[in-house]
């Protein structure tokens, strides 16, 4: 099955509506009907907020994190719309993927 994968780039300390941004994204994805998502904490990254590395002196909550979902185009577009309606300005990439289950 061909689906879309969307990956949001955030900082682990980002919050929205009182909780971590990845939890809010998971909640909205569930409401829309996206079957699952994953958050990955990076050991290092750089971008519009500068360089962040997992070192002894790194401030808590400042490491890069990605939050990823795969679903059909309609569900991914609905998720992006909800993120925009919430006033969030999140960097993301989106690409087509082929998904399936082995066996």
C-alpha positions as CSV (number, residue, x, y, z in Angstrom):
1,X,0.0,0.0,0.0
2,X,1.3,3.5,-0.8
3,X,1.0,6.0,2.0
4,X,2.5,9.3,3.0
5,X,5.0,9.7,5.8
6,X,5.2,13.0,7.6
7,X,8.1,13.7,10.0
8,X,7.9,16.8,12.3
9,X,11.2,18.2,13.7
10,X,10.8,19.6,17.2
11,X,12.8,20.1,20.4
12,X,12.1,17.6,23.1
13,X,11.2,20.3,25.6
14,X,8.5,21.9,23.3
15,X,5.0,21.9,24.9
16,X,1.5,22.5,23.7
17,X,-1.7,22.6,25.7
18,X,0.2,21.8,28.9
19,X,2.1,18.7,27.7
20,X,4.9,17.6,25.5
21,X,4.4,18.4,21.8
22,X,4.8,14.7,20.8
23,X,1.9,13.7,23.2
24,X,-0.3,16.4,21.6
25,X,0.5,15.2,18.1
26,X,-0.2,11.6,19.1
27,X,-3.6,12.7,20.6
28,X,-4.6,14.6,17.4
29,X,-3.4,11.7,15.2
30,X,-5.6,9.3,17.1
31,X,-8.6,11.6,16.9
32,X,-8.1,11.8,13.1
33,X,-7.8,8.1,12.7
34,X,-4.0,7.7,12.1
35,X,-3.2,4.2,13.2
36,X,0.1,5.0,15.0
37,X,3.1,7.3,15.3
38,X,6.6,7.3,16.7
39,X,8.8,9.9,18.5
40,X,12.6,9.7,18.2
41,X,15.1,11.6,20.4
42,X,18.2,12.5,18.5
43,X,21.7,12.6,20.0
44,X,22.6,15.7,17.9
45,X,21.1,18.0,15.3
46,X,21.3,21.5,13.9
47,X,18.8,23.7,12.2
48,X,17.0,27.0,12.7
49,X,17.6,26.8,16.5
50,X,21.4,26.1,16.1
51,X,23.4,23.1,17.1
52,X,22.2,20.8,19.9
53,X,24.2,17.8,21.1
54,X,23.7,15.2,23.8
55,X,26.6,16.2,26.0
56,X,27.1,16.7,29.8
57,X,26.5,20.4,29.4
58,X,23.4,20.2,27.2
59,X,20.4,21.8,28.7
60,X,17.5,19.4,29.5
61,X,14.7,19.5,26.9
62,X,16.8,21.0,24.1
63,X,17.7,17.9,22.1
64,X,16.1,17.4,18.7
65,X,13.2,15.1,18.4
66,X,11.3,13.8,15.4
67,X,7.7,12.7,15.5
68,X,6.6,10.6,12.6
69,X,3.3,9.3,11.1
70,X,2.4,7.2,8.1
71,X,-1.1,7.1,6.7
72,X,-3.1,7.8,3.6
73,X,-2.9,11.3,2.1
74,X,-6.3,12.4,3.5
75,X,-5.3,11.6,7.1
76,X,-1.9,13.2,6.8
77,X,-3.4,16.4,5.3
78,X,-6.0,16.5,8.1
79,X,-3.1,16.2,10.6
80,X,-1.2,19.1,9.0
81,X,-4.4,21.2,9.0
82,X,-5.0,20.6,12.7
83,X,-1.3,21.5,13.5
84,X,-1.8,24.8,11.6
85,X,-5.2,25.5,13.2
86,X,-3.5,25.1,16.6
87,X,-1.1,27.9,15.7
88,X,2.0,25.7,15.7
89,X,4.8,26.5,13.3
90,X,6.5,23.1,13.0
91,X,9.1,22.2,10.4
92,X,8.2,18.9,8.6
93,X,9.1,16.7,5.7
94,X,6.6,14.5,3.8
95,X,7.3,11.7,1.3
96,X,5.5,8.7,-0.2
97,X,6.3,5.3,1.4
98,X,5.2,1.8,0.7
99,X,4.0,0.0,3.8
100,X,2.8,-3.5,4.5
101,X,3.0,-6.4,7.0
102,X,5.4,-9.3,6.5
103,X,4.2,-12.9,6.4
